[in-house]
Amino acid sequence: MKKYFVILTVVVTVGFSSIFNVSVNANSIESLKEQQSKIQNDRSEVNSTIEDADVKINSLQEEQSAVKTEMQEIDLVINETHKKISEKTSEIESKKTEIAELQEEIRITKERIEKRNELLKERARNYQVTGGMVSYIDVLMGSKSFSDFIDRANAVATIMQADQDIIKQHEEDKKNLETYQAQVEKDLDSLQTLLAELETMNQQLNSQRAEKDRLLASLEEQEEELHHHKMELQEEAMLLAAQAAVLQQAIKQEQKRQAEAAAAAAAAGNQSPGSGNTSTSPAVGGSWAQPANGIFTSGFGTRPSFRPGEFHYGVDIANRAPGVPIWAAADGIVIRSYYSSSYGNAIFIAHSINGQTYTTVYAHLETRFVQDGAVVKAGQQIGILGSTGDSTGPHLHFELHRGEWLPSRANAIDPRGIVPLP
């Protein structure tokens, strides 16, 4: 709402105040043309600003397109990273399964090694008791025939070779076991390191994606604000165009009035010198009217009991009866009739009272009966009292501004003593 009334201030100052001054100084065509020229300049400036807004909007849209392209690229990398994470996670699970199987083999191998240790220990004890090789000689010497000797010799050789094979296999098993276990653990560590790197990369990519999301949201918000600002500028341009048309009509009417006055003066001069009727345009004026019936509930100024520290720039008139009429406080032109999130249904009217320009505001209406640009008379019904917008109950919030309405409310004055109130 504030943005809109920054624009509205220009329109009121250049447009409506100028129209009211036409009524006060109706004999100055040159003044009307100067005001018309001023409005045309304002229209040129507004149109230039609209063009600038279009350039900025196009630039923002290009930035958004670039950001969206970057986001797509990041998404592709994120998807590829997720795929790799899934693959490495699967490999880790396979490696863990492999380690579990290895652990079972280790258990079996350890049992086998333990058994061999027991066998070797038993052989060692036998060597100590029998004297080692002597027992094998006894075996050979106990043969009953040469054939038996050969058999016993082969048996002794086989036993001795078996002992050597047991020791050799024992050492190989231990070596293979240690080597295989070290390799598997190394592979697992490598996979886990790679997985950690991929997860870190994924976090960084997600962070980049989130940053791009925020940037895109910011660019879209800026574009939305520019579109809104452009709409306000376009509305201002339309209002200025309307004011230019009104001034053009006023110039034509004044030219016609002056021509008629000159012709009448000439005719009167030909008939009887000094008996002519001098004509001047009537000054625009009018008395103030009460804007609504009801109970005066809140005045102009600070309201400690309501919202501490907040300044109330108008007065409130409450009335819970149905269909309470809202009246125009004086003759004037409707600047704006619309719905605001804070004022609710609101009407802004420009007035000229004895040459002084005023603006009145009527807020929280249930219904509005007049539209932008409507000419109203003092006491004319313009709406119905209500509780729309930021309102706590049925009431009229009424403001009086000496001059145009400003976003800062710098022109707001206390209407008491000026406008009749309940």
Secondary structure, 3 states (H helix, E strand, C coil): CHHHHHHHHHHHHHHHHHHHHHHHCCCCHHHHHHHHHHHHHHHHHHHHHHHHHHHHHHHHHHHHHHHHHHHHHHHHHHHHHHHHHHHHHHHHHHHHHHHHHHHHHHHHHHHHHHHHHHHHHHHHHHHHHHCCHHHHHHHHHCCCCHHHHHHHHHHHHHHHHHHHHHHHHHHHHHHHHHHHHHHHHHHHHHHHHHHHHHHHHHHHHHHHHHHHHHHHHHHHHHHHHHHHHHHHHHHHHHHHHHHHHHHHHHHHHHHHHHHHHHHHHHHHHHHCCCCCCCCCCCCCCCCCCCCCCCEEEECCEECCCCCCCCEECCEEEECCCCCCEEECCCCEEEEEEEEECCCEEEEEEEEEECCEEEEEEEEEECEECCCCCCEECCCCEEEECECCCCCCCCEEEEEEEECCCCCCCCCEECCCCCCCCC
